[in-house]
């Protein structure tokens, strides 16, 4: 069976071997973050609706998980904001009722938890990974470029309400953009709100692949360590590049698998080989074909040449 809404599994830096689930169409979001590795937001939306047919998603999940694959997490993430899908709770409950052995993760920009119905829907998720990159409206607008209806104070209140109701793990990610949210004033504002949210972990992230904007610089390791120390006594992680030799086998249609991976995030040749457990020679051939066909393009990053899905 060819999967339209599932991708991977990929080797996640935080979640191990992770099977991704797309719940909205490509780059539908209520933010347009400067660092987004999927690229610029093509359609702003704050409306929760059925962007992708729920039963089609459930059908693919059933077909894949019925084979008892070796994955650590079923992860709602992908090419847009997953909490925009109005049946998120229904899909979560389907997995938890029918495939109890699997953990479920939700990677979200954290903007919609002012909605109590959404908080109720995600109660059975094992770990929620929301973002909070800024507290001041100036920094929020520069980094996250939100839909005009979103206000950072309401977003933070929603995250506080989520913590009060949600009994499982919350790992709060802060994406550092030098020159915008790494000053002592901005970090102090962030820490004050992190204390109120009280996540189980704080995860400091920074640019690792080409983002929506090319001007973003990567802080050096010493600066990241100083920022991490600032957020203690919370448990703080600096999200590091994974160094595992590979993940599980993910199917025979290597070209489509690589293409669907690049549709969602840029990768180097080595990353594709290691995370998809494909021999580098096979990856090299497929990449050459995709470049020749004009389906993907290249971008030079700090870690070498990245391959990106070409937006048409």
Secondary structure, DSSP 8 states (H G I E B T S, - for coil): ---SSEEEEEEETTTEEEEEEE-SSTTEES---TT-TT-S-SEE----B-SS-HHHHHHHHHHHHTT----SEEEEESSS-GGGBTTHHHHHHHHHHH-TTSEEEEEE----TT-HHHHHHTTT-SEEEEB---SSHHHHHHHH---TT--HHHHHHHHHHHHHH--SEEEEEEE--TTTS-SHHHHHHHHHHHHHH--SEEEEE---S--S-TT-----HHHHHHHHHHTTTS-EEE------S------S-HHHHHHHHHHHS-B-HHHHHHHHT--HHHHHHHHHHHHHTTSEEEEEETTEEEEEE---
